[in-house]
Amino acid sequence: MSKSKAKGVATSSKTKGKSVASSNTILRKPTPEKRVREFKLTEEQCGSLEVDNLFSNLATIQWSDVDQLIDESINCYGDTLGSTEVHNNIVTSLQSMHQQMKNNAALASYCLKCSRYLKQGHIRTLFDKKFASKLVKFQTVELKKLNKAQGQRNATLITSQCNDNYYDELLSGSKSHEISDENEDTEDQETSEMSDSEDDQFPSDLTLDHHPQRTADYFLIHDDSSENMFEQNYDDDWIIGEDNISGRCRSVKETTLALISNPAKLSDIRLLALNDIYLFDEKLHESVSKYFGTEVHRQVIADIDRSAHRPLPPLKSYTWCQQVVDDPPTDLLSSLKVCTVFLQEATNQINEVDLHVAHTMTYLLPVLVAGADDAAQEDSYAHHYLSPVLQSIFSTDDRFSVQWANATLNQDMQYKPDFQVSTRFINVKCVIIVAEFKPKSHHSSTESDLIKLGKQLKLMYNDLVAKGTPHPTVGGLLCQGENACTFIMDLPSPQVYRMTKLSQITLCRKVTESSLLPVLVSKLIQIKNVALENLKKAEDSILRASNTMTRPPSNPPSSWLSSSSCQLSRLNRKRKANEDAD
């Protein structure tokens, strides 16, 4: 322990009748010293020290882990004890060990830190919430065991029904390939427990600079029922050198949960982290790794292969674009004449980027020459600047199916991306790319399109794994004003969805900006190539399942996946008035 920390502990211990930390101080989850990390109490020691028996099955490193403590308590006592009694027993036991283990200073100090950490208000709230969730699951499992003993339908049927949904898609030749679009607006969900903290002071890293419309009252709908349901295995974590990057990511989420008092001030990076999505960007200030330190950030970016699947550089495109800038056409006829020459050259010497640039310019160049109007509207914005290049790259490939706005994502009415690319094998649909478009003047007053895109990528990833695609990587496109960004998402470790920004490019919106087009085409072909790799994986898996009628094992394991959801919602005036009246 450092001198500064030791001094802080000594000062706190002398203060009586006061809280250990000030009201705005958050105690971090303590970690034991290495020499006592794997220490365990025996049942005899638990009895002599008068501590709860659950500690006989937990190593010291687990004494501050809320999930491990709850799991072991339910394992020992079933549903005979309530959350308050269990929490009090744990804290009392830790305090007792602190008093009776003075001969082991490291262990005594750690027990004190654990008790203080667990007594914090936000940790106590989290403890109660997780205890209730885990207790319900325990009771459900016990009920299924009872039903099985009584000869009733058992839990195996539940798994069978899940498989039936999968095989229905494989076997149903008459099933429609179209997903019906529903236009009903869903009502806001009711909020769950909210923080009682009245502290409105936030560190600068929690503030949000690009959502000026967030002037109303907001709350978070946080469903964390799936969190930490897997057996924690640090061997599965994303490790770089001696740095546990997965652990650092989870720490960002835990810190965000602890600091919430005004959700409107949360940054996109932190809102994504609450959904187990961690954004990595080469720019330090736009990446979750800014919380890891500059050196670790550099190591993380170097560890991520952002150059994979890039196409070969263009041979002719930049020359064509410079030609258009130097001698621009004046009307439709002159534009098409120029593009005809480009198409001829592209087909004579095959280069994927050149081919799509020439094809895109046959539509885009006449529009740019004429001058696009009403680009502030989302439909016009997508139609004028994005549709030509997206249609050229994705709609011309018969392996892909393209859908524009208002098509639901995997039949989830909550998500309607502006653009999605999917493929279908037999009757199993796999969405592999989504996009969100927004004119510069439009900004969401609640969750940004970046957050929407991240949630959609996570949903797509989970769906592909559920359909047997091994270790998929999904792609996304985000266009805001004149800027476009490409993203991929994968899962390097349990419940750490890595959302990597591959590129940021400027859209071509004027004839004088024509040289920007080859860059945009190259970056879109990169995520198309990612999609093609997934397409092959999905096809092999689905065909194997169809031929053997055996569901492929989940890879990564289903326990790695997270359905944890956190949504920022606005408090409507009527509801706020009712709460104020109460």
C-alpha positions as CSV (number, residue, x, y, z in Angstrom):
1,M,0.0,0.0,0.0
2,S,1.4,3.5,-0.9
3,K,2.1,6.0,1.8
4,S,-0.6,8.3,0.6
5,K,-3.2,5.6,0.7
6,A,-2.0,4.4,4.2
7,K,-2.2,7.9,5.5
8,G,-5.7,8.3,4.1
9,V,-6.9,5.1,5.8
10,A,-5.3,6.1,9.1
11,T,-7.0,9.5,9.0
12,S,-10.4,8.0,8.3
13,S,-10.1,5.4,11.1
14,K,-9.6,8.2,13.6
15,T,-12.8,9.9,12.6
16,K,-15.8,8.8,14.7
17,G,-19.4,9.7,14.2
18,K,-18.8,10.7,10.6
19,S,-19.0,8.8,7.3
20,V,-15.8,7.3,6.0
21,A,-15.9,9.2,2.8
22,S,-17.6,12.4,1.9
23,S,-20.9,12.3,0.2
24,N,-19.5,12.9,-3.2
25,T,-16.7,10.3,-2.9
26,I,-17.1,6.9,-4.6
27,L,-15.1,4.0,-3.2
28,R,-13.8,1.7,-5.9
29,K,-14.1,-2.0,-5.8
30,P,-11.1,-3.2,-3.6
31,T,-8.6,-5.8,-4.7
32,P,-6.6,-7.9,-2.2
33,E,-2.9,-8.0,-2.2
34,K,-1.5,-10.8,-4.3
35,R,-0.2,-12.8,-1.4
36,V,-3.8,-13.2,0.1
37,R,-5.7,-13.2,-3.2
38,E,-6.5,-16.9,-3.2
39,F,-7.0,-17.3,0.6
40,K,-10.1,-19.1,1.7
41,L,-11.6,-19.7,5.2
42,T,-12.5,-23.2,6.3
43,E,-15.9,-23.9,7.8
44,E,-14.2,-24.3,11.2
45,Q,-12.6,-20.9,10.8
46,C,-15.9,-19.4,9.9
47,G,-17.4,-20.8,13.1
48,S,-14.6,-19.6,15.3
49,L,-14.6,-16.1,13.8
50,E,-18.5,-16.0,13.9
51,V,-18.7,-15.1,10.2
52,D,-21.2,-16.3,7.6
53,N,-20.6,-19.8,6.2
54,L,-20.8,-18.5,2.6
55,F,-17.2,-17.2,3.0
56,S,-15.9,-20.8,3.3
57,N,-16.5,-21.2,-0.5
58,L,-15.2,-17.9,-1.7
59,A,-11.6,-16.8,-2.2
60,T,-10.7,-13.3,-0.9
61,I,-10.8,-11.8,-4.4
62,Q,-14.5,-12.6,-4.5
63,W,-15.4,-10.9,-1.2
64,S,-16.1,-7.6,-2.9
65,D,-17.8,-9.2,-5.9
66,V,-21.6,-8.5,-5.6
67,D,-22.5,-11.3,-8.0
68,Q,-20.3,-13.9,-6.4
69,L,-21.6,-13.0,-2.9
70,I,-25.2,-13.3,-4.0
71,D,-24.7,-16.5,-5.9
72,E,-23.0,-18.2,-2.9
73,S,-25.6,-16.9,-0.5
74,I,-28.4,-18.4,-2.6
75,N,-26.3,-21.6,-3.0
76,C,-26.1,-21.8,0.8
77,Y,-29.5,-20.6,1.9
78,G,-31.8,-20.9,-1.2
79,D,-34.7,-18.4,-0.9
80,T,-35.0,-18.6,2.9
81,L,-33.2,-15.2,3.4
82,G,-34.0,-11.8,2.1
83,S,-31.7,-9.3,0.4
84,T,-31.4,-7.1,3.5
85,E,-30.5,-9.9,5.8
86,V,-27.9,-11.4,3.4
87,H,-26.3,-8.0,2.9
88,N,-26.2,-7.2,6.6
89,N,-24.7,-10.7,7.3
90,I,-22.0,-10.1,4.8
91,V,-21.0,-6.6,6.0
92,T,-21.1,-7.8,9.6
93,S,-18.9,-10.8,8.8
94,L,-16.3,-8.6,7.0
95,Q,-16.2,-6.2,9.9
96,S,-15.8,-9.1,12.4
97,M,-12.9,-10.5,10.3
98,H,-11.3,-7.0,10.3
99,Q,-11.3,-6.9,14.1
100,Q,-10.2,-10.5,14.6
101,M,-7.4,-10.7,12.0
102,K,-5.1,-8.0,13.3
103,N,-2.2,-10.5,13.0
104,N,-2.7,-10.4,9.2
105,A,-2.6,-6.7,8.3
106,A,-3.1,-7.2,4.6
107,L,-6.2,-9.4,5.1
108,A,-7.7,-7.1,7.9
109,S,-7.3,-4.0,5.8
110,Y,-8.9,-5.7,2.8
111,C,-11.9,-6.8,4.9
112,L,-12.4,-3.2,6.0
113,K,-12.3,-1.9,2.5
114,C,-14.8,-4.6,1.3
115,S,-17.3,-3.7,4.1
116,R,-17.0,0.0,3.3
117,Y,-17.4,-0.6,-0.4
118,L,-20.5,-2.8,0.1
119,K,-22.1,-0.3,2.4
120,Q,-22.3,2.5,-0.2
121,G,-25.8,3.4,-1.2
122,H,-25.4,2.8,-4.9
123,I,-23.8,-0.6,-4.3
124,R,-26.5,-1.5,-1.8
125,T,-29.2,-0.6,-4.5
126,L,-27.3,-2.7,-7.0
127,F,-27.1,-5.6,-4.5
128,D,-30.9,-5.5,-3.9
129,K,-31.6,-5.4,-7.6
130,K,-29.3,-8.3,-8.5
131,F,-30.4,-10.4,-5.5
132,A,-34.1,-10.1,-6.6
133,S,-33.2,-11.1,-10.2
134,K,-31.0,-14.0,-9.2
135,L,-33.6,-15.2,-6.7
136,V,-36.3,-15.3,-9.3
137,K,-34.0,-17.4,-11.6
138,F,-33.2,-19.7,-8.7
139,Q,-36.9,-20.2,-7.9
140,T,-37.7,-20.8,-11.5
141,V,-35.0,-23.6,-11.7
142,E,-36.3,-25.1,-8.5
143,L,-39.9,-25.1,-9.9
144,K,-38.7,-26.8,-13.1
145,K,-37.0,-29.5,-11.0
146,L,-40.2,-30.0,-9.1
147,N,-42.2,-30.2,-12.3
148,K,-39.8,-32.8,-13.7
149,A,-40.1,-34.9,-10.5
150,Q,-43.9,-34.8,-10.8
151,G,-43.8,-36.0,-14.4
152,Q,-44.8,-32.7,-15.9
153,R,-43.2,-31.0,-18.9
154,N,-39.6,-30.2,-17.9
155,A,-37.1,-27.6,-18.9
156,T,-35.9,-29.6,-21.8
157,L,-39.0,-28.6,-23.7
158,I,-38.0,-24.9,-23.4
159,T,-34.8,-25.6,-25.2
160,S,-36.7,-27.7,-27.7
161,Q,-39.0,-24.8,-28.4
162,C,-36.1,-22.5,-29.0
163,N,-34.7,-25.0,-31.5
164,D,-38.1,-25.3,-33.2
165,N,-38.0,-21.6,-34.0
166,Y,-34.6,-22.0,-35.7
167,Y,-35.6,-25.1,-37.6
168,D,-39.0,-23.6,-38.7
169,E,-36.9,-21.2,-40.7
170,L,-34.8,-24.0,-42.2
171,L,-37.8,-26.2,-43.1
172,S,-40.5,-23.7,-44.1
173,G,-40.2,-23.3,-47.8
174,S,-43.4,-21.4,-48.0
175,K,-42.4,-18.8,-45.4
176,S,-42.5,-15.3,-46.8
177,H,-39.1,-13.6,-47.3
178,E,-40.6,-10.3,-46.5
179,I,-40.8,-8.9,-43.0
180,S,-44.0,-6.9,-42.4
181,D,-43.4,-3.4,-41.3
182,E,-45.5,-2.1,-38.5
183,N,-45.9,1.7,-38.0
184,E,-47.3,1.8,-34.5
185,D,-45.3,4.0,-32.1
186,T,-44.4,2.2,-28.9
187,E,-45.0,4.0,-25.7
188,D,-42.1,4.8,-23.4
189,Q,-41.3,2.1,-20.9
190,E,-41.7,2.8,-17.2
191,T,-38.5,3.5,-15.4
192,S,-37.1,1.1,-12.9
193,E,-35.2,2.2,-9.7
194,M,-33.5,5.5,-10.1
195,S,-30.6,7.0,-8.2
196,D,-31.6,9.0,-5.1
197,S,-28.5,11.1,-5.3
198,E,-29.1,14.8,-5.5
199,D,-25.5,15.7,-6.4
200,D,-25.6,17.4,-9.8
201,Q,-21.8,17.9,-10.0
202,F,-20.2,15.8,-12.8
203,P,-16.6,15.3,-13.7
204,S,-15.8,16.8,-17.1
205,D,-15.5,13.4,-18.7
206,L,-19.2,12.8,-18.1
207,T,-20.5,15.9,-19.8
208,L,-21.9,15.9,-23.3
209,D,-21.1,18.7,-25.7
210,H,-23.1,17.7,-28.8
211,H,-26.6,17.2,-27.5
212,P,-27.8,20.8,-26.9
213,Q,-31.4,19.7,-27.3
214,R,-31.3,17.8,-24.0
215,T,-33.0,20.5,-22.0
216,A,-35.9,18.4,-20.5
217,D,-35.8,15.9,-17.7
218,Y,-34.4,12.4,-18.5
219,F,-34.2,9.0,-16.9
220,L,-32.5,5.7,-17.6
221,I,-34.4,2.5,-18.3
222,H,-31.8,0.0,-17.3
223,D,-32.4,-3.8,-17.6
224,D,-29.2,-5.5,-16.4
225,S,-30.9,-8.9,-15.7
226,S,-28.4,-10.7,-17.9
227,E,-25.3,-9.2,-16.4
228,N,-22.6,-11.5,-15.1
229,M,-24.7,-14.7,-15.5
230,F,-21.6,-16.5,-16.8
231,E,-19.0,-18.0,-14.6
232,Q,-16.3,-15.4,-14.5
233,N,-13.1,-16.7,-16.1
234,Y,-10.3,-14.2,-16.4
235,D,-8.6,-16.5,-19.0
236,D,-11.2,-15.4,-21.5
237,D,-10.6,-11.7,-21.0
238,W,-9.0,-9.5,-23.6
239,I,-5.4,-9.1,-22.4
240,I,-2.6,-7.0,-24.0
241,G,0.7,-7.6,-22.3
242,E,-0.1,-7.4,-18.6
243,D,-3.2,-5.1,-19.1
244,N,-6.6,-6.7,-18.7
245,I,-8.5,-4.5,-21.3
246,S,-11.8,-6.3,-20.6
247,G,-11.5,-5.5,-16.9
248,R,-10.8,-1.8,-17.7
249,C,-14.0,-1.8,-19.9
250,R,-16.1,-3.3,-17.2
251,S,-14.7,-0.7,-14.8
252,V,-15.9,2.1,-17.0
253,K,-19.4,0.7,-16.8
254,E,-19.3,0.2,-13.1
255,T,-18.0,3.8,-12.6
256,T,-20.8,5.2,-14.8
257,L,-23.4,3.3,-12.8
258,A,-22.0,4.7,-9.6
259,L,-21.9,8.3,-10.8
260,I,-25.4,8.6,-12.4
261,S,-27.5,11.4,-11.0
262,N,-28.4,13.4,-14.1
263,P,-28.6,11.0,-17.1
264,A,-28.8,13.9,-19.6
265,K,-25.2,14.6,-18.9
266,L,-23.9,11.2,-19.9
267,S,-21.6,11.0,-22.9
268,D,-22.3,8.6,-25.8
269,I,-19.2,6.6,-24.8
270,R,-20.7,6.0,-21.3
271,L,-24.2,5.4,-22.5
272,L,-22.8,2.7,-24.9
273,A,-20.8,1.2,-22.0
274,L,-24.0,0.8,-20.0
275,N,-25.1,-1.5,-22.8
276,D,-21.8,-3.5,-22.7
277,I,-20.7,-1.7,-25.9
278,Y,-17.2,-0.2,-25.8
279,L,-16.2,2.3,-28.6
280,F,-12.6,2.3,-29.8
281,D,-11.4,5.1,-32.0
282,E,-7.9,6.1,-33.1
283,K,-8.6,9.5,-31.7
284,L,-8.0,9.4,-27.9
285,H,-10.8,11.8,-26.9
286,E,-13.4,9.8,-28.9
287,S,-12.5,6.4,-27.6
288,V,-13.4,4.6,-24.4
289,S,-9.7,3.9,-23.9
290,K,-9.2,7.5,-22.9
291,Y,-10.1,6.3,-19.5
292,F,-7.3,3.8,-19.6
293,G,-4.5,6.3,-20.1
294,T,-2.6,7.4,-23.3
295,E,-0.1,4.5,-23.3
296,V,-2.7,1.8,-22.9
297,H,-4.8,3.5,-25.6
298,R,-2.0,3.3,-28.1
299,Q,-1.5,-0.4,-27.2
300,V,-5.2,-1.1,-27.7
301,I,-5.4,0.6,-31.1
302,A,-2.2,-1.2,-32.2
303,D,-3.8,-4.5,-31.2
304,I,-6.9,-3.9,-33.3
305,D,-6.5,-4.8,-37.0
306,R,-8.2,-1.9,-38.7
307,S,-6.7,-2.5,-42.1
308,A,-8.2,-6.0,-42.6
309,H,-10.4,-6.5,-45.7
310,R,-9.3,-3.3,-47.4
311,P,-9.6,-3.4,-51.2
312,L,-6.7,-2.8,-53.6
313,P,-6.0,0.9,-54.2
314,P,-7.7,2.4,-57.3
315,L,-5.8,2.8,-60.5
316,K,-7.8,5.4,-62.4
317,S,-10.3,7.0,-60.0
318,Y,-8.3,9.9,-58.7
319,T,-7.3,10.8,-62.3
320,W,-11.0,10.8,-63.3
321,C,-12.1,12.9,-60.3
322,Q,-9.3,15.5,-61.0
323,Q,-10.4,15.6,-64.6
324,V,-14.0,16.4,-63.5
325,V,-12.8,19.1,-61.1
326,D,-10.5,20.8,-63.8
327,D,-13.0,20.6,-66.6
328,P,-16.5,20.1,-65.0
329,P,-19.4,19.1,-67.3
330,T,-22.3,21.6,-67.5
331,D,-25.4,19.5,-68.1
332,L,-26.8,16.0,-68.2
333,L,-25.5,15.1,-71.6
334,S,-21.9,16.3,-71.0
335,S,-21.9,14.5,-67.6
336,L,-23.0,11.2,-69.1
337,K,-20.4,11.5,-71.9
338,V,-17.6,11.9,-69.4
339,C,-18.9,9.0,-67.3
340,T,-19.2,6.7,-70.3
341,V,-15.5,7.1,-70.9
342,F,-14.8,6.3,-67.2
343,L,-17.0,3.2,-67.4
344,Q,-15.1,2.0,-70.5
345,E,-11.8,2.4,-68.8
346,A,-13.0,0.7,-65.6
347,T,-14.3,-2.4,-67.5
348,N,-11.1,-2.7,-69.5
349,Q,-8.8,-2.9,-66.5
350,I,-10.7,-4.5,-63.6
351,N,-10.3,-2.8,-60.3
352,E,-13.1,-3.0,-57.7
353,V,-12.8,0.6,-56.5
354,D,-12.5,2.0,-60.0
355,L,-15.5,0.0,-61.2
356,H,-17.8,1.3,-58.4
357,V,-16.5,4.9,-58.7
358,A,-17.3,4.9,-62.4
359,H,-20.7,3.3,-61.9
360,T,-21.6,5.7,-59.0
361,M,-20.6,8.8,-61.0
362,T,-23.0,8.0,-63.8
363,Y,-25.8,8.9,-61.4
364,L,-24.1,11.2,-58.9
365,L,-22.3,13.5,-61.3
366,P,-25.4,14.8,-63.1
367,V,-27.0,15.5,-59.7
368,L,-24.0,17.4,-58.5
369,V,-23.8,19.4,-61.7
370,A,-27.5,20.3,-61.4
371,G,-27.2,21.1,-57.7
372,A,-29.0,19.0,-55.1
373,D,-31.9,20.7,-53.4
374,D,-33.5,20.2,-50.0
375,A,-30.6,18.2,-48.7
376,A,-31.6,19.2,-45.1
377,Q,-34.3,16.6,-45.2
378,E,-33.2,13.1,-44.2
379,D,-34.8,11.4,-47.2
380,S,-33.3,13.9,-49.7
381,Y,-30.0,13.7,-47.9
382,A,-29.8,9.9,-48.3
383,H,-31.2,10.0,-51.8
384,H,-28.8,12.6,-53.2
385,Y,-25.5,11.7,-51.6
386,L,-25.6,8.1,-50.3
387,S,-28.0,6.1,-52.4
388,P,-25.8,6.1,-55.6
389,V,-22.7,4.7,-53.9
390,L,-24.6,2.2,-51.6
391,Q,-26.7,0.9,-54.5
392,S,-23.6,0.4,-56.6
393,I,-21.7,-1.5,-54.0
394,F,-24.5,-3.6,-52.4
395,S,-27.5,-3.7,-54.7
396,T,-25.4,-5.0,-57.6
397,D,-24.4,-8.1,-55.7
398,D,-27.0,-10.9,-55.8
399,R,-25.8,-12.3,-52.5
400,F,-27.2,-9.2,-50.7
401,S,-30.6,-7.9,-50.1
402,V,-30.9,-4.2,-49.5
403,Q,-33.7,-2.5,-47.5
404,W,-34.1,1.2,-46.8
405,A,-35.8,3.2,-44.0
406,N,-38.7,1.7,-41.9
407,A,-37.6,-2.0,-42.3
408,T,-37.4,-3.4,-38.8
409,L,-34.1,-5.0,-37.6
410,N,-34.7,-8.8,-36.9
411,Q,-38.4,-8.0,-36.4
412,D,-37.6,-5.9,-33.4
413,M,-39.9,-2.9,-33.6
414,Q,-37.6,-0.8,-31.4
415,Y,-35.0,-0.7,-34.2
416,K,-35.6,0.6,-37.7
417,P,-32.2,1.4,-39.3
418,D,-32.2,3.8,-42.3
419,F,-30.4,1.1,-44.4
420,Q,-29.6,-2.5,-43.9
421,V,-27.9,-5.3,-45.9
422,S,-28.9,-8.9,-45.3
423,T,-28.5,-12.3,-46.9
424,R,-30.7,-15.4,-46.7
425,F,-29.8,-19.0,-46.8
426,I,-32.7,-21.4,-47.2
427,N,-35.1,-19.4,-45.0
428,V,-32.8,-18.0,-42.4
429,K,-32.2,-14.3,-42.7
430,C,-29.0,-12.8,-41.5
431,V,-28.5,-9.0,-41.3
432,I,-24.8,-8.1,-41.6
433,I,-24.6,-4.3,-42.2
434,V,-26.8,-1.4,-41.0
435,A,-26.5,2.3,-41.5
436,E,-27.9,5.5,-39.9
437,F,-28.2,8.8,-41.8
438,K,-28.7,12.3,-40.3
439,P,-28.4,15.7,-42.0
440,K,-26.1,18.0,-40.1
441,S,-28.9,20.2,-38.7
442,H,-30.7,17.2,-37.1
443,H,-29.6,15.9,-33.7
444,S,-31.5,13.6,-31.4
445,S,-32.5,15.2,-28.1
446,T,-32.3,11.7,-26.4
447,E,-30.0,9.0,-27.8
448,S,-27.7,9.9,-30.7
449,D,-27.5,7.9,-33.9
450,L,-24.1,6.6,-32.7
451,I,-25.8,4.9,-29.8
452,K,-28.6,3.6,-32.0
453,L,-26.1,2.1,-34.4
454,G,-24.1,0.5,-31.5
455,K,-27.3,-1.2,-30.1
456,Q,-28.3,-2.4,-33.6
457,L,-24.8,-3.9,-34.2
458,K,-25.1,-5.7,-30.8
459,L,-28.5,-7.1,-31.7
460,M,-27.2,-8.2,-35.1
461,Y,-24.2,-9.9,-33.5
462,N,-26.3,-11.8,-31.0
463,D,-28.7,-12.9,-33.8
464,L,-25.8,-14.2,-35.9
465,V,-24.4,-16.2,-33.0
466,A,-27.8,-17.6,-32.2
467,K,-28.1,-18.8,-35.8
468,G,-24.8,-20.6,-35.6
469,T,-22.4,-18.1,-37.3
470,P,-19.0,-18.7,-35.6
471,H,-17.3,-15.5,-34.3
472,P,-19.1,-13.1,-36.6
473,T,-18.1,-9.5,-37.2
474,V,-20.9,-7.0,-38.1
475,G,-20.5,-3.7,-40.0
476,G,-22.1,-0.3,-39.7
477,L,-22.2,3.1,-41.4
478,L,-23.0,6.4,-39.7
479,C,-23.5,9.5,-41.8
480,Q,-24.0,12.9,-40.1
481,G,-23.9,15.9,-42.3
482,E,-20.9,15.9,-44.6
483,N,-19.1,13.2,-42.5
484,A,-19.4,9.4,-42.7
485,C,-17.9,6.8,-40.4
486,T,-17.6,3.0,-40.8
487,F,-17.6,0.6,-37.9
488,I,-17.3,-3.0,-37.1
489,M,-18.3,-4.9,-34.0
490,D,-16.9,-8.2,-32.5
491,L,-16.8,-9.8,-29.1
492,P,-13.2,-10.3,-27.9
493,S,-14.3,-11.5,-24.4
494,P,-17.5,-12.1,-22.4
495,Q,-19.9,-9.2,-22.5
496,V,-17.4,-6.8,-24.0
497,Y,-18.8,-5.8,-27.4
498,R,-15.9,-4.0,-29.2
499,M,-17.2,-1.3,-31.5
500,T,-14.3,-0.2,-33.6
501,K,-14.3,2.9,-35.8
502,L,-12.5,1.9,-39.0
503,S,-12.6,5.2,-40.8
504,Q,-14.0,8.7,-41.0
505,I,-14.5,10.2,-44.4
506,T,-16.1,13.3,-46.0
507,L,-19.0,12.9,-48.4
508,C,-18.8,14.2,-51.9
509,R,-21.5,16.8,-52.2
510,K,-20.1,19.2,-54.8
511,V,-18.4,18.7,-58.2
512,T,-15.2,20.3,-56.7
513,E,-15.3,17.5,-54.0
514,S,-15.2,14.7,-56.5
515,S,-11.8,13.5,-55.3
516,L,-13.5,12.4,-52.0
517,L,-15.5,9.7,-53.8
518,P,-12.8,7.0,-54.2
519,V,-12.0,7.2,-50.5
520,L,-15.7,6.7,-49.6
521,V,-16.0,3.8,-52.0
522,S,-12.9,2.1,-50.6
523,K,-14.1,2.3,-47.0
524,L,-17.6,0.9,-48.0
525,I,-16.0,-1.9,-49.9
526,Q,-14.0,-2.7,-46.7
527,I,-17.1,-3.3,-44.7
528,K,-18.7,-5.2,-47.6
529,N,-15.7,-7.6,-47.5
530,V,-16.3,-8.0,-43.8
531,A,-19.9,-8.9,-44.7
532,L,-18.8,-11.4,-47.3
533,E,-16.7,-13.2,-44.7
534,N,-19.7,-13.4,-42.4
535,L,-21.8,-14.5,-45.3
536,K,-19.5,-17.5,-45.9
537,K,-19.5,-18.4,-42.2
538,A,-23.3,-18.2,-41.9
539,E,-23.9,-20.2,-45.1
540,D,-21.6,-23.1,-43.9
541,S,-23.2,-23.2,-40.5
542,I,-26.8,-23.1,-41.8
543,L,-26.3,-25.7,-44.5
544,R,-24.6,-28.0,-42.0
545,A,-27.6,-27.5,-39.6
546,S,-30.0,-28.2,-42.5
547,N,-28.2,-31.4,-43.6
548,T,-27.7,-32.8,-40.1
549,M,-30.8,-31.3,-38.3
550,T,-28.4,-30.6,-35.5
551,R,-28.2,-27.1,-34.0
552,P,-24.5,-25.9,-34.2
553,P,-22.9,-25.0,-30.8
554,S,-22.8,-21.3,-30.0
555,N,-19.4,-19.9,-30.8
556,P,-18.6,-17.8,-28.8
557,P,-20.6,-19.4,-26.0
558,S,-24.0,-18.0,-25.4
559,S,-22.9,-17.1,-21.9
560,W,-20.6,-14.5,-23.4
561,L,-23.6,-12.7,-24.9
562,S,-25.3,-9.8,-23.2
563,S,-28.9,-8.7,-23.4
564,S,-28.3,-5.9,-20.9
565,S,-30.1,-2.8,-22.1
566,C,-29.9,0.8,-21.0
567,Q,-32.0,3.4,-22.7
568,L,-32.1,7.2,-22.1
569,S,-35.7,8.4,-22.1
570,R,-37.3,11.8,-21.7
571,L,-39.8,12.4,-18.9
572,N,-43.0,13.7,-20.4
573,R,-44.6,16.7,-18.9
574,K,-47.7,15.0,-17.6
575,R,-45.7,12.3,-15.8
576,K,-43.3,14.9,-14.4
577,A,-46.2,17.0,-13.1
578,N,-47.6,13.9,-11.4
579,E,-44.3,13.1,-9.8
580,D,-43.8,16.7,-8.6
581,A,-47.3,16.6,-7.1
582,D,-46.5,13.5,-5.2
